Amino acid sequence: MPSLQTALPPDLANNVIRLYRECLRRAHYIGRKNYNTELVVNMVRQQFKKHMHEMDPDKIQKLKDDAARGLINHMLYESEKLSGRKFSGM
């Protein structure tokens, strides 16, 4: 199964720190819109800290794919709201 990260820019997808920062940026954005910034940001931080010492490359790849999936889903959601079009296949 190909990696979901191919949908993200390579410098972001291959770098965990940049992926973490982008997730935090999205968390701040979502939190401001829903008035729960601290909660959403803490959830992102908690997930990254929980897996900080993971050494298994397959598990790390799965975690990175999950983070990438979350970013892509949020970007699609925002694009759909702005354009009024549905981009998802369902």
C-alpha positions as CSV (number, residue, x, y, z in Angstrom):
1,M,0.0,0.0,0.0
2,P,1.5,3.4,-1.0
3,S,2.1,6.0,1.6
4,L,-0.4,8.7,2.1
5,Q,2.4,11.1,2.5
6,T,2.9,11.3,-1.2
7,A,0.0,13.8,-1.2
8,L,2.0,16.2,1.0
9,P,5.2,18.1,0.0
10,P,8.2,15.8,0.4
11,D,10.0,18.1,2.8
12,L,7.0,18.0,5.1
13,A,6.1,14.3,4.8
14,N,9.7,13.1,5.5
15,N,10.4,15.3,8.4
16,V,8.5,14.5,11.7
17,I,9.3,17.9,13.2
18,R,7.8,19.8,10.3
19,L,4.8,17.5,10.3
20,Y,4.4,18.1,14.0
21,R,4.5,21.9,13.5
22,E,2.0,21.7,10.6
23,C,-0.3,19.7,12.8
24,L,0.0,22.3,15.6
25,R,-0.8,25.1,13.1
26,R,-3.9,23.3,12.0
27,A,-4.8,22.6,15.6
28,H,-4.5,26.3,16.4
29,Y,-6.7,27.2,13.4
30,I,-9.4,24.6,14.3
31,G,-9.3,25.6,17.9
32,R,-9.8,29.3,17.1
33,K,-12.8,28.5,15.0
34,N,-14.3,26.3,17.7
35,Y,-13.1,28.3,20.7
36,N,-11.2,25.3,22.2
37,T,-7.7,26.0,21.0
38,E,-6.0,24.7,24.1
39,L,-7.8,21.4,24.0
40,V,-7.1,20.7,20.4
41,V,-3.4,21.7,20.6
42,N,-3.0,19.6,23.7
43,M,-4.5,16.6,21.9
44,V,-1.9,17.0,19.1
45,R,1.0,17.4,21.5
46,Q,-0.2,14.4,23.5
47,Q,-0.3,12.1,20.5
48,F,3.2,13.1,19.4
49,K,4.6,12.8,22.9
50,K,3.0,9.4,23.4
51,H,4.9,8.0,20.4
52,M,8.1,10.0,20.8
53,H,10.3,7.0,21.6
54,E,8.9,4.7,19.0
55,M,11.7,2.8,17.2
56,D,9.8,0.5,14.8
57,P,10.1,2.0,11.3
58,D,6.8,0.4,10.2
59,K,5.0,1.8,13.2
60,I,6.6,5.3,12.6
61,Q,5.5,5.2,9.0
62,K,1.9,4.4,10.1
63,L,1.9,7.2,12.6
64,K,3.2,9.6,10.0
65,D,0.6,8.4,7.5
66,D,-2.2,9.0,10.1
67,A,-0.9,12.5,10.8
68,A,-0.8,13.2,7.0
69,R,-4.3,11.8,6.6
70,G,-5.6,14.2,9.2
71,L,-3.9,17.2,7.6
72,I,-5.2,16.2,4.1
73,N,-8.7,15.6,5.4
74,H,-8.8,19.0,7.1
75,M,-7.4,20.8,3.9
76,L,-10.1,19.1,1.8
77,Y,-12.8,20.0,4.3
78,E,-11.7,23.7,4.2
79,S,-11.5,23.7,0.4
80,E,-15.0,22.2,0.2
81,K,-16.4,24.9,2.5
82,L,-14.7,27.7,0.5
83,S,-15.6,26.4,-3.0
84,G,-19.0,24.7,-2.3
85,R,-17.8,21.6,-4.2
86,K,-17.4,18.1,-2.8
87,F,-13.9,16.7,-3.5
88,S,-14.3,13.4,-1.7
89,G,-15.6,10.4,-3.6
90,M,-18.4,9.6,-1.3
